Amino acid sequence: MLTLDRATYDAIVAHAKRDHPDEACGVVAGPAGSDRAERLVEMVNAAGSPTFYEFDSTDLLQLYKEMDANDEEPVVVYHSHTATEAYPSRTDIGLAMEPNAHYVLVSTREHGNNDGPVEFRSYRIVDGEVTEEEVVVVEQLPRRSTT
């Protein structure tokens, strides 16, 4: 199960709508080993494509350096589909290299960047196996324990 706070959920949806008709992409980092999606990092789709996303290698390297310095890991890796359902493509499955991450897909196919709902789904992708999981949106994440 993926738990997101309302602000992060809304920001991912807004990013997907804003970048439509191109695919949007990004990461939500959190403390290593915690499964807490805390820090949204919108990335640029270096492919600039409505059917494919690619993180800019320089930006991605910088993000991993920041996460390493902050003892964080990618909790969510997200991108949008602009013309198809929110289900991982064969390419998406092949690119899924973070076995602990939640892979979120947002489909903007119905309303594009206009008002209206999106399809928002999350998956675990490990060794090419795709498993859909429940998404729970809370107003805010519970406080982090300090012990």
N, C-alpha and C positions, 0 to 999 in steps of 0.2 A: 504494500500500500504506500502511495505517495501522499504526504501531507504538505500542503503549501499554505502560506498565509495569503490572505485576500490581496494584499498589495503586490506580492510577487506574481500571483495568478493574473491579476489585472494588467501588470506590466508586460508579461509574456504575450497576452492576447493583444495588447495595444501595439507591441512591436511587430507582431505578425500582420496586423491590419495596416500598419504604417508602411511596411515594406512591400505589401501586395501591389503589383502582381509578381514581384520577385519573392523568392523564399527568404524568410528571416531565419536567423540562427543565433544561438547564445548558450550560455552556461549559467547555472546557479551553483555557486560554491558553498561549501559548509565545512565545519570542523571535521578533520579526518576521523573516520570511523563512527561518525554520529548520525548519519542519514538526515541531517538537518539542512534544508535548503534555505540559506540565509542571505547570500550576497549575489544579486543578479548582475551578470555581465553581458550586456548586449554586444554581439560581435557583428562585424561586417561580413556579408556574404561575398567573398572574393570572386565567386563565379558570376555574380550579378545575374542570376538566372531564375526563371519561373519554374524550372523543373529540377534544379540541382542546387545544393549548397556546399560551400567549401569555406572553412575557416582560413583567414589569412595566416600564413605560417609565422610571420613575425609577431602578429597579435597573439596567436596561440602560445608561442614560446614565452612571451611576456606574461600572459595569464598564468601559465604553469609556474613561472618563477615567483609570481605574487602568491599563488596558492601554497607553494613550497615554503616561502618565507612566513606565511601566516598559519602553517600547519593545517591547510585546507585541502579538500579534494573536490572534484566535480561531482555534485550530488545529482544534478539534473543537466542533461544535454538536450536542448530543444531546437526544433526547427519547424517551419510551416510547410504545408502543402497547399498550393494555390488552386489546383484544379482536380485534386483527387482526395479520397478519404484520408483521415488521420490514422494511417496504418503504415508501418515501415516498408519501404520498397526493398527490393533485393540489394540495391546500392546502399541504402541506409543500414541494412543488416550487415553488409560487408564492411562498412566503416565503423561499426560499433565496437570500440576498443576498450571501453571502460566497464568491466564486468559488474562493478558495484553501482553504476549510475542508473538513474531512471531516465529513459528516453521518452521525452514528451513530444508529441506531434499535435500541431494545431492546424486544422483545415479551414482556410478562408474561402473555399470554393463557392459557398452559397451567397455570401454577402460582400466578398472582397474587402475593400477598406471602408465600406459603409457600415452604418449601425446595423446590428443584428447579431444573433448568436454565432458562435464558431463551434466546431467539433474539437474537443480538447481531450486527448487520451494519453495514457502513460503505459510504457512497456519496460520490461527487463529483457535485455538481449544478451545472452551468454552462449558463446560457441555456436552462433547462428540460430539458436533457439529463441523464438519470440513468445513472451508470455505477457498478456495484458494484465494490468493491475488497476485496482480502484484508486481514484483520485479524491482526496478529501481536502476541501478548502475551509480553513478556519480563519477567524478574524485576525488572530496573531498566534504565532507559535508559543507553546508554553516556555516559561523561563528555563534557561539552561542551568542544569545543576552545576554547582561549583565544587562538588566533592569528587 
